[in-house]
């Protein structure tokens, strides 16, 4: 499972860094490297672009996994360059931004937008597999999530636009409910197609979310 990100428009990054002239850049060696949004190459490119704006880049690093405990170690190792900066630009998912922010009392600026949690089908191709909705129905849908696999997020069968097993929104995409039907049929569990799924109760996942495991 990977956090899928895209780089923010550069003018948005420029706006967030307004008044901050000394920048330290942090990338991530895991998800953001795989999606080519915050690996070494992207960090160095960002360094050049910021310097063209007249910013001083006091240093940079690519943390192996920006959202885990390696973050604190990496920040300690690069403490001098970080102290020389008056802002930190983080090229990782939002989890990495939160992690860095918990250790540094300076403005921490995200350079990326986090899109979804996904899996890699083939090198460089990712698809969303979980919306983290708090009400998993995979047991009734043969392991295929209708919220993420269906463009309309339908919970009780296909819409009227499906045709020859394809989605009406994207004709190149298989209809999620056709796939669910085929898998349930192969498993001898087609009776589950008749089971009504109530509307999502989004109160089961109030924001901000938290959990304590005893």
N, C-alpha and C positions, 0 to 999 in steps of 0.2 A: 504494500500500500504506500502510495506516495502523495505528497501534497503538490498539486499541480498549480503552477503560478505563471503569470505573464508579467513582463516588465511594464511599469507605469509609463505613460507618455513622458518624454524627457522634460517637457515644459511644466508638467505637474511636479516632477522632482525638483526642478529649478525653483518653483514657487515655494515648495516646502523648505528649501534651503535658503530662502531669502533672509538676509541679515546674518547668515552663518557662513563664515569665510574659510574655516579650517575644518576639513572633513576627514574622518577615518572611515574606511569602507570595509564591511564584513560580508563575505559570501558564505555559501553553504556547499559542502562537498558531497551532499547526498541528493536530496530531491531537486534543488535548484540547479545542481550540476547536470543531472539527468535531463531536465527540461530546458537546459541551456539558457537559464535566466539569471543565474547567480554563481556560476563556477568561475574558475580562474580567468578564463578568456573574457567573460562578461565583466568581471570586476576590473580587469585591466582596461577594457574599453571604457567603462564608466569613469575610471581614473583619468583617462585622456580627455574625455568630454568635460569633466568638471574642471580640469586645468585650463581647458580652452575658454571656460567661463570666467577664469580668473580666480577660481577657488584654489586654496592650498590643500593638497591631499597629504596629510601627515603620515599616512601609512595604510596598509590594507592586509587582510588575511582571509583565508578561506577555511572556516572551521569544519572539521570532518562532518559533524551533524550539529547544526546551529541550535536545535531545539533541545539538546540534552545537556548533561553536566560537563561535557567538554567545553562548553561555552565559557564557563568561569575560568577554566584552565587557560584557554586561549587568550582571554582578556587580560589575565594576570601576566602572561608571557609578553604581551604587547602593550603593557601598561604605560610605558613612556610615550609612545606615539599616540595612544588614546588620550593621555593627559594633555598633549599638545593641541588636540582638536577641541573644537567647541560644539561639534555635532558628530553623530554616528549614522552613517547611511548603511542600512541592512538590506542585503540582497538575498532574502530567504522568505519562506512562508511567514504568515502572521505569528506562528508559534515561536519561530526564531526571533522575531522582533520583540515579542513579549519577554523571551528569555534574556536577551541582551538588556532590555530596559530594566529588568529586575536587578541587574548588577551595576549599572552605570547611571550616575546622576547628571546626565547630559541629555540634550534633545536626541532622541532616537527616531530616525526617519525611515519609513519603509520605502524601498525602491520597487517593490513588486506588489501585485494584487494576487491574493490567493483565490483560486477558482473553485477547486473541488478536491476531494480525496479520490484517487483513482488507481487503477492497475494498468500495467504495461502489457499490451497485446503483442507487440513486436517492437524492436528498438525504435524509440522516438514516438511511438503511438500509444496514447493513454486514453482510457475511458472511465467515466464516473461509475462507481459501483455502490456507493453508500451515501445517503443524504443525512445520516446520523439523526433520524427523525424520532427515535425513542420508542417506536412501535413497529418492530420488525415483522414483516409478513412473509419472509422467505420460505417458511415451512409450508405455506399454502400456495406458493407460486413457483415451486420447483427450483428454488434457489436463484430466481431472476427477480430483481427488484423493480416493480412497476413504476415506482417514483422516479428512478433514475434511468431506466431503460426505455420508458415511454415519454415522448416529448410532452404529452399532456398530463403525465403523472396519474393516469387513470388506475383506479384500484379494483374495478369490477368489470373487466373485459375490455375489448377493443372499442374504439369509436367507429362511427359509420364511414369513416374515410379510408380505412385500411383496404388495400386492393392487392390481390395475389401475394399476400403475406408481407407487403411493404407498407411503410408509414406514409401517411398523406403529407406530413410536414417535410419529410426527407425521403424521397423515393429511393435513395441508395441504401436506406437503413431498413433492416428487418423490423416488422411490427413486434413490439415486445410481447403482446398477448398471443400472437401466433407462436412465438418461441415458447412461451409458458404452456400453451395448449399442447404443443408437440412433446414437450418434456413430461408433462403430466400424463399424457396418453401413453408414452413409452413406459412410464412407471406404474401404469394401471391405477391412476388416481384422478381421473377426469372428474369425478364427483366433486372435487374441490372447486372446480370452475363455477359451480352453482352456489357456493358459499358466499354470502354477502359480506363485503368488507365495509364497515361504517366509515364515515368521513374521518379524516385524521383529527385527532384531538391534540392540537399543538400546545395545550396547557401542560402536557406531560413532559415537555422539554422547555420549561421557562428559562428566560435569559436574565442574568448570566447563569450558565449551567455550572453545577458543581456536584461532586459526589465524594463521599467518604467511605472507603473500604475498611471494614473492621479487621 
